[in-house]
Amino acid sequence: MKTLSKEKDKKEEQFLGNKSILLKQYDDTIIALDKILSNKHSNPIRKKILDTYLNVALSKEILEEWIYVQKIWKCYDSLFKSELQNIHLKE
C-alpha cells in the first residue's frame, strides 16, 4: 500500500511541477508582450498584441484558479471517499 501511495505522491508532484513550469512560461510571455507593447514601433499591430496579451493573462488566471480547485479537491477527495466507504459498509 505504501508503494502505491508513494507512486501517487510522485505523480502529483510531477503534475504540480509541470504546472509551475507552465505558469512561469505564461509570466515570461506576458513580460515579452508587455515589452513589445511599450515599443513605439509596434503601433501598427498594437491591437493584435494587446488582444494576445489579454488572452494570455486570462488563460494564466484560469489556470491559477484551476490549480486552486485541484488543491482543494485533493483535500476533500479523501473525505468523500471515506464517506462513501462508510455508506457501503453500513449497507
C-alpha positions as CSV (number, residue, x, y, z in Angstrom):
1,M,0.0,0.0,0.0
2,K,2.9,2.4,0.8
3,T,4.3,1.8,-2.7
4,L,1.0,2.9,-4.3
5,S,0.9,6.0,-2.1
6,K,4.5,6.9,-2.9
7,E,3.8,6.5,-6.6
8,K,0.7,8.6,-6.4
9,D,2.5,11.3,-4.5
10,K,5.3,11.2,-7.1
11,K,2.8,11.7,-9.9
12,E,1.1,14.5,-8.1
13,E,4.5,16.3,-7.5
14,Q,5.3,15.9,-11.2
15,F,1.9,17.3,-12.2
16,L,2.3,20.2,-9.8
17,G,5.8,20.8,-11.1
18,N,4.6,20.9,-14.7
19,K,2.0,23.5,-13.7
20,S,4.6,25.7,-12.1
21,I,6.7,25.5,-15.3
22,L,3.6,26.4,-17.3
23,L,2.9,29.3,-15.1
24,K,6.5,30.6,-15.5
25,Q,6.1,30.4,-19.2
26,Y,2.9,32.4,-19.0
27,D,4.7,35.0,-17.0
28,D,7.6,35.1,-19.5
29,T,5.1,35.5,-22.4
30,I,3.3,38.3,-20.6
31,I,6.6,40.1,-19.9
32,A,7.6,39.7,-23.5
33,L,4.3,41.0,-24.8
34,D,4.5,43.9,-22.4
35,K,7.9,44.9,-23.8
36,I,6.6,44.7,-27.3
37,L,3.6,46.9,-26.4
38,S,5.9,49.5,-24.9
39,N,7.9,49.7,-28.1
40,K,6.9,52.7,-30.3
41,H,7.4,50.7,-33.5
42,S,4.6,48.2,-32.5
43,N,1.8,50.8,-33.1
44,P,0.6,49.2,-36.4
45,I,-0.1,45.9,-34.8
46,R,-0.8,47.2,-31.3
47,K,-4.4,46.0,-31.1
48,K,-3.4,42.5,-32.1
49,I,-0.6,42.4,-29.5
50,L,-3.0,43.8,-26.8
51,D,-5.6,41.1,-27.6
52,T,-2.9,38.4,-27.4
53,Y,-1.7,39.9,-24.1
54,L,-5.2,39.9,-22.6
55,N,-5.8,36.3,-23.8
56,V,-2.6,35.1,-22.3
57,A,-3.3,36.9,-19.0
58,L,-6.8,35.4,-18.9
59,S,-5.5,32.0,-19.6
60,K,-3.0,32.3,-16.8
61,E,-5.7,33.4,-14.4
62,I,-7.9,30.5,-15.3
63,L,-5.0,28.1,-14.9
64,E,-4.3,29.5,-11.4
65,E,-7.9,29.1,-10.4
66,W,-7.9,25.5,-11.7
67,I,-4.8,24.7,-9.7
68,Y,-6.5,26.1,-6.6
69,V,-9.6,24.0,-7.3
70,Q,-7.5,20.9,-7.7
71,K,-5.7,21.5,-4.4
72,I,-9.0,22.0,-2.6
73,W,-10.4,18.9,-4.3
74,K,-7.4,16.9,-3.2
75,C,-8.2,17.8,0.4
76,Y,-11.8,16.9,0.2
77,D,-11.4,13.8,-2.0
78,S,-10.3,11.6,0.9
79,L,-13.3,12.8,2.9
80,F,-15.7,11.9,0.1
81,K,-14.1,8.5,-0.4
82,S,-14.3,7.7,3.3
83,E,-17.9,8.8,3.5
84,L,-18.8,6.5,0.5
85,Q,-16.9,3.6,2.1
86,N,-18.9,4.2,5.4
87,I,-22.1,4.2,3.5
88,H,-21.2,0.9,1.7
89,L,-20.1,-0.7,4.9
90,K,-23.4,0.2,6.6
91,E,-25.4,-1.4,3.8
